[in-house]
Amino acid sequence: MRSEIDEPEIPSGVAVIGSDDAAGTFTMIYFDERDISRRYTVEVGDGEVSWHRDEAGFAQRMVLTVAGDGSRLDAKGTMSHEGGPWEDDLRLTYERIDS
């Protein structure tokens, strides 16, 4: 997955998502232009995909909800610093464009 957003404070990044068929789990490895890399646990549910990392210094969660007609993904991110309260992070909307 490649991400590029026209906002200077949001870095361009790449993520590789893979599965462990024996364990039935998914993992995402993310890295970006700031030389940041992180590992997330990925979960897939009914109409929803989420990933999270629960590291003590900086925890993150992202939930993507699929629109009923499949035309849009609504993403809501949250984060926690040093075990503190969860705060809003990114909110994104991805829309399918017919070609």
C-alpha positions, 0 to 999 in steps of 0.5 A: 500500500502506498500513501501520498497526501498533499499535506506537508505535515503528512509524510508519504509512506509504504506499507506491506501487509502479510498473513501467517496462515498457520496463526490466522493473523495479519501484520503490516510493516509501515515505513515513510520518508522520515525514516520511521518504521512500525509494525501493526497488527491488522484485523479484518471484520464485517465491513471494517479493517483496522490496524493498531500498535500498542507500544508504551511510548506511542500507540496508534489505531486506525479503523477503516469502515467500508461504505455499504455500496463499496464506493468509499472508505472512511478512516479514523485514527487515534493515538496515545503518547506515553500511556496517556489518553487516546486523542484524535489523529487522522481522519481520511475519506477514500472514494472510488473514482469511476474511470 
